[in-house]
Amino acid sequence: MSREEILSKVKEAFITVLEHDNFELRDETTADDVDGWESVTHMMIITEVEKSFGIKFKLMDLMNMNDIGDLLNTIKSEL
């Protein structure tokens, strides 16, 4: 799966959880850049991403994620 395909599925997960698509996801995007991406919705997004890709993140992976680029790299390594 290409990085662009992964990003597209991740964006779908964000839209599902946040119920809006008024954002752009780039490698450097963080929670501060997206309306509604807060601590509670963060866990919902992670759960939705795991479900979408059929993967389960390790706690250490989650702790090391600082932006969308880190998320994409972690998903790619799990696939």
Residue pairs with C-beta under 8 A, 6 or more apart in sequence:
1 76
1 79
3 72
3 76
6 53
6 72
6 75
6 76
6 79
7 25
7 68
7 72
9 49
9 52
9 53
10 25
10 49
10 52
10 68
10 71
10 72
10 75
11 21
11 25
12 52
13 45
13 48
13 49
13 52
14 21
14 23
14 25
14 34
14 37
14 45
15 21
16 48
17 41
17 44
17 45
17 48
18 34
18 35
18 36
18 37
18 41
18 45
19 36
20 35
20 36
22 35
23 29
23 33
23 34
23 35
25 34
25 68
26 68
26 69
27 67
27 68
27 69
27 72
28 67
28 68
28 69
29 67
29 68
30 66
30 67
30 68
31 37
31 38
31 42
37 45
46 57
46 62
49 71
49 75
50 56
50 57
53 75
53 78
53 79
55 75
55 78
55 79
57 74
57 78
61 74
64 70
64 74
65 71
65 74
